[in-house]
Each structure stands twice: as C-alpha cells, then as structure tokens.
Amino acid sequence: MSEKVKKILIFRIGSLGDMLIMVPSIWVLKENFPYATLFLLSNSENQSKKVTAEQIFDHSDFFSGYFHYSSRIQGFKSFFNFLKIVFMIRKTKFDLLVYFAPSGRTGWQKKRDSIFFKLVGIKKTIGIKEDFPLPPRQPNSFLPLVEREADRFLLRLKASGLKVPDINCGNPSINLTSEEEKSFQTIISKLPNDFSRPWIACGIASNRSISIWPLERYQKVLTVLIEKYSIWPVILGGVDDFDLGQDLIKRLNCGYNFAGKVSVRLSAIALQRCWLYCGNDTGTMHLAASVGISCIAIFSSAQYPGLWYPYGQGHHIYRTPIECEGCELDDCILKQKQCILSISVAEVLSGCEKILNNLNITSSISKS
C-alpha cells in the first residue's frame, strides 16, 4: 500500500504555532510512507505576520513544494487565484490528501473542502472523516481537559490505520542543521558577553491581546531569577515584538533581544541553548517545545484546556478555570482578561525555580 503512494498533499492553515503542532504527524507520515514526497497546501494570510511555512520548514527536508491560497482576495482576482491553485494541484497528481484542518471544523466546512479536493483529482484522503470533535460544554461545570491538537492529528492518522506514537510522545523536531547552528554562532559571537550565564527564553508578546501576561510581571519574575540564579534573559518573537523586548531588556539591564532579528529556525537554535522557556501561549512557545526544553506556559482561558499546550514532557502550565472559558476571543472587554491576570508572579516564579533547581543551575554553569 505505502509503495503506491508517491505524492502526498498535506492541508494545514495558520501561522507558526499552527504549523509546528503538525510536525509529529509529519514524522509519522514519513515513516509510514517512506517512498512518498510531501507537499503543503496552506493559506497565505500568515505571510502578513512575517512567518511562512517555507521559513519554518525550509532545510528540514520535510516538503518538496508549497501551495498557497488566500481567502481574503475578492472578485475576479479570487476566482483566478482559485483556478490557479486547482490547475497546479491537478498537474502534480497527488495520490493522497492528509487533512489537518483545525479541530472544531464544521460539517459544512469539511464537506466544502472534500468537494474541492475531489475537484483537484485527489481520491484518497486521511483526516476528513476521521476527525474527532471537541466535547461539548456541560452545564455547571468547567471545560474538560482535551488532547493536544498535535495528538488529535495523530489520532486521525491512527484511525486511518497508520502506526503512531503514544499520546504526547511524538517527535516535534523540525530537523535543525549544523549549518544553521554555525550561522547562529556567528551572530552571537558579535554580541556583548553573556559571561556564560544560563539562558532563559522569554516570549512576552502575542498576536492575541487576551494571551498577553503583563510585562511588569515578567520583569518581576526575571529580576528574582537574575538575582538568585544569575540567568541571562533571551527575548524571542516577531518583528512587532522587538520594541517590547527592548523595553524589558532595558529594565533588566542584561540579556539579548532576538525578536524579529533572527529567522524562525535560528530562533529555534537559540532556544536549544536555553534552559527553559517562560512566556505566553505563542508560536515561540511551540518552537521551544520543538527543541525539547521545558516551558513555563501562561495561558488565557479562551480555548479548551490542553488543546494548545506545548508538546512533550516537563512543562508547567498556568491556566485559570473560569465560567466564561472557551470564549475564543482575541480581545477581552467584558472581563478585562480576568482569567490570565489571575495568574500570579509567585506561581510563575515558583515554576521557574523548580525547573532550575532540578537542573542544578548556578551562575557558573555554561550550557554551551
């Protein structure tokens, strides 16, 4: 069966975090279909956020090509874009579609997508019929803990007969290269001396205001960690996060700010050098999980608990059950972000200290 599958098209939309959570499934597909080449179909809207699938996966040896479409284009241009995508996909002649649309996709949306993929000539699919809906909210109770979205993708593959790893035990690696490590070493060789202090990664921004824990609280946590463990804060994120990172570095009087200054993959190299990640629910958090470091992850309650937790073991999750959880809001006006603001500095600091103490961190230790 696997020998007959030569070309696989994966459908996945979103930006950095959305792409990273499908990586364990990519490894499964490569193992189950060793003779196949993989291609990715994604939306182009994420390019406005300065992160593309190519920036994440180029040099990973995952994909042989990319297709992009836009749902924002209207009128004749939209129709032309649609025809172009149809022609390009039909021309490539795929043997299999793997459907990684987000959990919660409606029946109408899946039916529409199914018609499209039949139109482009793909007869065999995985993941459309094998989807697992999120459990409904029960009266007078908080939302139930659900599997990580990464594992929900793996469950779709398992339901199709593929061999998959145990829950939360897949491979999240994006296949960083030695050349990328050399490039990052060149960058830090030109920076001020960190005096071999242990790096802690910080993701202090987010595209969704509801997911942002206050900068002043991060400052308090990091100030204690600097005094007690002599840590070296490393700010990571996108171009729009640079100024906020500079503000925090100035307040702390030490650290590096790589936000928007290094590529996604070089950010992953930087994360490999860190002892832990402390920050918001962002793509940077998922990037930290992809290189295997522990995350102190601060969540709003806008989504189901568990769904977007960082992949792998050893993470500390901070999230508040609240009656309005699952709102899926980007901005919280009515409750003024009560859920995420109820997470205290003491809680986050305690989580950081537990990890650092378990790692026997002292100011004289160098991880490099």
C-alpha positions as CSV (number, residue, x, y, z in Angstrom):
1,M,0.0,0.0,0.0
2,S,2.6,2.6,1.1
3,E,4.7,1.8,-2.0
4,K,1.9,3.0,-4.3
5,V,1.7,6.4,-2.5
6,K,4.3,8.6,-4.2
7,K,3.0,12.1,-3.6
8,I,1.1,13.3,-0.5
9,L,-0.6,16.7,-0.1
10,I,-1.0,18.0,3.4
11,F,-3.6,20.6,4.1
12,R,-2.9,22.9,7.1
13,I,-3.7,26.5,7.7
14,G,-2.3,29.0,10.2
15,S,1.0,30.5,11.3
16,L,4.0,29.4,13.4
17,G,2.3,27.5,16.2
18,D,-0.3,26.0,13.9
19,M,2.4,24.6,11.7
20,L,4.6,23.3,14.4
21,I,1.9,21.2,16.1
22,M,1.6,19.1,13.0
23,V,5.3,18.2,13.0
24,P,4.9,14.9,15.0
25,S,2.4,13.8,12.3
26,I,4.9,14.7,9.5
27,W,7.4,12.3,11.1
28,V,4.6,9.6,11.2
29,L,3.8,10.1,7.5
30,K,7.5,9.9,6.6
31,E,7.8,6.6,8.5
32,N,4.6,5.1,7.1
33,F,5.1,6.3,3.5
34,P,8.9,6.1,3.1
35,Y,8.7,6.3,-0.7
36,A,6.4,9.4,-0.8
37,T,7.3,13.1,-1.2
38,L,5.3,15.6,0.8
39,F,3.8,18.9,-0.3
40,L,2.0,21.5,1.8
41,L,-1.2,23.5,1.0
42,S,-1.7,26.4,3.3
43,N,-3.3,29.9,3.4
44,S,-1.2,32.9,2.6
45,E,-2.7,35.2,5.3
46,N,0.0,34.1,7.7
47,Q,2.6,35.8,5.5
48,S,1.3,39.1,6.8
49,K,2.6,38.1,10.2
50,K,6.1,37.6,8.7
51,V,6.1,33.8,9.2
52,T,5.6,31.5,6.2
53,A,5.6,27.7,6.0
54,E,8.8,28.0,4.0
55,Q,10.6,29.9,6.8
56,I,9.6,27.2,9.2
57,F,10.3,24.1,7.1
58,D,13.0,25.0,4.5
59,H,16.1,22.9,5.2
60,S,14.1,20.5,7.3
61,D,13.8,18.0,4.4
62,F,10.1,17.7,5.0
63,F,8.4,19.2,2.0
64,S,9.2,19.1,-1.8
65,G,6.9,22.0,-2.5
66,Y,4.3,24.5,-1.2
67,F,1.0,25.8,-2.5
68,H,-0.6,28.9,-1.0
69,Y,-4.1,30.3,-1.4
70,S,-5.8,33.4,0.0
71,S,-9.4,33.5,1.4
72,R,-9.2,37.3,1.6
73,I,-9.0,38.1,-2.1
74,Q,-12.3,39.0,-3.6
75,G,-13.9,39.2,-7.0
76,F,-12.3,38.2,-10.3
77,K,-8.8,38.0,-8.7
78,S,-10.2,35.5,-6.1
79,F,-11.6,33.3,-8.9
80,F,-8.3,33.5,-10.9
81,N,-6.4,32.5,-7.7
82,F,-8.8,29.6,-7.2
83,L,-8.3,28.3,-10.8
84,K,-4.5,28.6,-10.5
85,I,-4.4,26.5,-7.3
86,V,-6.7,23.9,-8.9
87,F,-4.5,23.7,-12.0
88,M,-1.3,23.4,-10.1
89,I,-2.5,20.7,-7.7
90,R,-4.1,18.7,-10.5
91,K,-0.9,18.9,-12.5
92,T,1.1,17.5,-9.6
93,K,-1.2,14.4,-9.4
94,F,-1.3,13.5,-5.8
95,D,-2.1,10.0,-4.5
96,L,-3.2,11.0,-1.0
97,L,-4.5,14.0,0.9
98,V,-3.8,14.4,4.6
99,Y,-6.3,16.8,6.1
100,F,-5.1,18.7,9.2
101,A,-7.8,21.4,9.4
102,P,-8.3,22.6,13.0
103,S,-10.4,20.8,15.5
104,G,-13.9,22.3,15.5
105,R,-14.2,22.5,11.7
106,T,-18.0,22.4,10.9
107,G,-19.6,19.7,8.9
108,W,-20.3,22.2,6.1
109,Q,-16.6,23.3,6.0
110,K,-15.4,19.7,5.8
111,K,-18.0,19.0,3.0
112,R,-16.8,22.0,1.1
113,D,-13.2,21.0,1.5
114,S,-13.9,17.5,0.4
115,I,-15.5,18.7,-2.8
116,F,-12.5,20.9,-3.5
117,F,-10.0,18.0,-3.1
118,K,-12.2,15.8,-5.4
119,L,-12.1,18.6,-7.9
120,V,-8.3,18.7,-7.9
121,G,-8.3,14.9,-8.5
122,I,-7.3,13.5,-5.1
123,K,-9.4,10.4,-4.5
124,K,-7.9,9.1,-1.3
125,T,-8.0,11.2,1.9
126,I,-7.0,10.9,5.6
127,G,-8.4,13.1,8.3
128,I,-11.7,14.4,6.9
129,K,-13.9,11.5,8.0
130,E,-11.5,10.6,10.8
131,D,-11.9,13.9,12.7
132,F,-12.6,14.0,16.4
133,P,-15.0,16.8,17.5
134,L,-14.3,18.6,20.8
135,P,-16.5,17.6,23.7
136,P,-19.5,19.9,24.3
137,R,-19.6,22.1,27.4
138,Q,-21.5,20.5,30.3
139,P,-23.9,22.6,32.4
140,N,-22.5,23.9,35.7
141,S,-19.0,22.6,35.0
142,F,-15.7,23.8,33.6
143,L,-14.4,22.7,30.2
144,P,-12.9,19.2,30.2
145,L,-9.2,18.7,29.6
146,V,-8.7,17.5,26.0
147,E,-5.8,16.1,24.0
148,R,-3.2,18.4,22.5
149,E,-4.1,19.4,18.9
150,A,-0.9,17.7,17.9
151,D,-2.1,14.4,19.3
152,R,-5.6,14.9,17.8
153,F,-3.9,15.0,14.4
154,L,-2.1,11.7,15.3
155,L,-5.4,10.2,16.3
156,R,-6.7,11.0,12.8
157,L,-3.8,9.1,11.3
158,K,-4.3,6.2,13.7
159,A,-8.0,5.9,12.7
160,S,-6.8,5.5,9.1
161,G,-4.6,2.5,10.1
162,L,-1.3,4.2,10.4
163,K,1.2,3.4,13.2
164,V,1.5,6.4,15.6
165,P,3.4,7.1,18.9
166,D,1.7,7.2,22.3
167,I,-0.1,10.4,23.4
168,N,2.3,13.3,23.8
169,C,5.3,11.1,22.8
170,G,5.7,12.1,19.1
171,N,8.7,13.7,17.5
172,P,8.3,17.5,17.4
173,S,11.8,18.2,15.9
174,I,12.0,20.5,12.8
175,N,15.3,19.0,11.8
176,L,17.7,21.8,12.5
177,T,21.0,21.6,10.7
178,S,24.6,22.1,11.7
179,E,24.9,24.9,9.1
180,E,22.1,26.8,10.9
181,E,24.0,26.2,14.2
182,K,27.1,27.8,12.7
183,S,25.1,30.7,11.4
184,F,23.7,31.4,14.9
185,Q,27.2,31.0,16.5
186,T,28.4,33.8,14.1
187,I,25.6,36.0,15.3
188,I,26.2,35.7,19.0
189,S,30.0,36.0,18.5
190,K,29.4,39.6,17.7
191,L,27.1,40.3,20.7
192,P,28.1,41.5,24.2
193,N,29.5,38.8,26.5
194,D,26.9,36.8,28.5
195,F,29.6,35.6,30.9
196,S,28.4,32.0,30.4
197,R,25.2,32.7,32.4
198,P,22.3,30.3,31.8
199,W,19.9,31.5,29.2
200,I,16.2,31.6,29.8
201,A,13.9,32.2,26.8
202,C,11.1,34.7,27.1
203,G,8.0,35.0,24.9
204,I,6.4,38.2,26.1
205,A,4.1,39.1,23.2
206,S,1.2,37.6,21.3
207,N,-1.0,38.3,18.3
208,R,-4.0,38.0,20.6
209,S,-4.2,40.5,23.4
210,I,-6.1,38.0,25.6
211,S,-3.0,35.8,25.7
212,I,-0.6,38.5,27.0
213,W,0.5,38.4,30.6
214,P,1.7,41.9,31.8
215,L,5.3,42.9,31.0
216,E,5.7,44.2,34.6
217,R,5.0,40.7,35.9
218,Y,7.7,39.2,33.6
219,Q,10.0,41.9,34.9
220,K,9.4,40.8,38.5
221,V,9.9,37.1,37.7
222,L,13.1,37.7,35.8
223,T,14.5,40.1,38.3
224,V,14.4,37.5,41.0
225,L,15.9,34.8,38.7
226,I,18.7,37.1,37.8
227,E,19.5,37.9,41.4
228,K,19.1,34.2,42.6
229,Y,20.4,32.2,39.6
230,S,22.3,34.9,37.6
231,I,20.2,33.9,34.5
232,W,20.6,35.7,31.1
233,P,17.2,36.5,29.6
234,V,16.7,35.9,25.8
235,I,13.7,37.6,24.2
236,L,12.3,35.8,21.1
237,G,9.4,36.7,18.8
238,G,8.4,38.5,15.7
239,V,9.3,41.9,14.2
240,D,6.4,43.6,16.0
241,D,7.8,42.3,19.4
242,F,11.2,43.9,19.2
243,D,10.4,47.2,20.9
244,L,8.6,45.4,23.8
245,G,11.7,43.2,24.1
246,Q,14.0,46.2,24.2
247,D,11.9,47.7,26.9
248,L,12.2,44.6,29.1
249,I,16.0,44.2,28.4
250,K,16.5,47.9,29.4
251,R,14.6,47.3,32.6
252,L,16.6,44.2,33.5
253,N,19.9,45.7,32.3
254,C,21.0,42.4,30.7
255,G,20.0,39.9,28.1
256,Y,19.7,39.5,24.3
257,N,16.7,40.6,22.2
258,F,16.4,38.4,19.1
259,A,12.7,39.3,18.4
260,G,12.4,39.9,14.7
261,K,16.2,39.9,14.3
262,V,16.8,36.2,13.6
263,S,14.8,33.8,11.4
264,V,12.4,31.2,12.8
265,R,14.9,28.4,12.5
266,L,17.7,30.4,14.1
267,S,15.3,31.3,16.9
268,A,15.0,27.5,17.4
269,I,18.8,27.3,17.6
270,A,18.7,30.0,20.3
271,L,16.1,28.0,22.2
272,Q,18.3,24.9,22.1
273,R,20.8,26.9,24.2
274,C,18.2,27.9,26.8
275,W,17.4,26.1,30.0
276,L,13.7,26.8,29.9
277,Y,11.0,29.0,28.2
278,C,8.9,31.4,30.2
279,G,6.2,33.1,28.3
280,N,2.8,33.4,26.8
281,D,0.9,30.9,24.6
282,T,2.6,31.8,21.4
283,G,4.3,30.3,18.4
284,T,7.6,30.8,20.2
285,M,6.3,28.5,23.0
286,H,5.7,25.8,20.5
287,L,9.1,26.4,18.9
288,A,10.6,25.9,22.4
289,A,8.7,22.6,22.8
290,S,10.0,21.5,19.4
291,V,13.6,21.6,20.6
292,G,12.8,19.8,23.9
293,I,13.1,22.5,26.6
294,S,10.7,22.8,29.4
295,C,8.1,25.6,29.1
296,I,6.6,27.8,31.8
297,A,3.5,28.4,29.7
298,I,0.9,31.1,30.7
299,F,-2.5,30.7,29.2
300,S,-5.7,32.6,29.0
301,S,-8.9,30.5,29.2
302,A,-10.1,31.4,25.8
303,Q,-9.6,27.8,24.4
304,Y,-10.2,24.3,25.7
305,P,-7.6,23.3,28.4
306,G,-5.0,21.1,26.8
307,L,-5.7,21.8,23.2
308,W,-2.8,24.2,22.7
309,Y,-0.5,23.1,25.5
310,P,3.2,22.7,24.5
311,Y,4.1,19.3,23.2
312,G,6.2,16.9,25.2
313,Q,7.1,16.3,28.8
314,G,8.2,18.5,31.7
315,H,6.1,21.6,31.0
316,H,4.4,23.7,33.7
317,I,1.0,25.1,32.6
318,Y,-0.7,28.0,34.2
319,R,-4.4,28.4,33.3
320,T,-7.4,29.5,35.3
321,P,-10.8,27.7,35.1
322,I,-13.5,30.4,34.8
323,E,-17.2,30.4,33.9
324,C,-16.6,32.2,30.6
325,E,-13.7,29.9,29.4
326,G,-13.8,28.8,25.9
327,C,-14.9,32.2,24.6
328,E,-12.3,32.1,21.8
329,L,-12.0,35.8,22.0
330,D,-8.9,37.7,20.8
331,D,-9.7,40.7,23.0
332,C,-11.5,40.6,26.3
333,I,-13.5,43.7,27.0
334,L,-16.2,42.5,29.4
335,K,-14.0,40.6,31.9
336,Q,-10.8,42.6,31.3
337,K,-8.7,39.4,30.9
338,Q,-9.6,38.2,34.4
339,C,-8.5,34.7,33.5
340,I,-4.9,35.3,32.6
341,L,-4.5,38.2,35.1
342,S,-5.4,35.8,38.0
343,I,-2.1,34.0,37.4
344,S,0.3,35.5,39.9
345,V,4.0,36.3,39.8
346,A,4.6,33.9,42.7
347,E,3.1,31.0,40.7
348,V,5.2,31.6,37.6
349,L,8.4,32.2,39.6
350,S,7.8,29.0,41.6
351,G,7.6,27.0,38.3
352,C,10.8,28.5,37.0
353,E,12.6,27.8,40.2
354,K,11.5,24.2,40.3
355,I,13.0,23.6,36.8
356,L,16.2,25.5,37.5
357,N,16.7,23.7,40.9
358,N,16.1,20.3,39.2
359,L,18.7,21.2,36.6
360,N,21.1,22.3,39.4
361,I,21.6,25.7,37.8
362,T,24.2,28.0,39.2
363,S,25.7,31.2,37.8
364,S,28.9,29.4,37.0
365,I,27.3,26.8,34.7
366,S,27.6,27.1,30.9
367,K,25.3,25.1,28.6
368,S,27.3,25.6,25.5
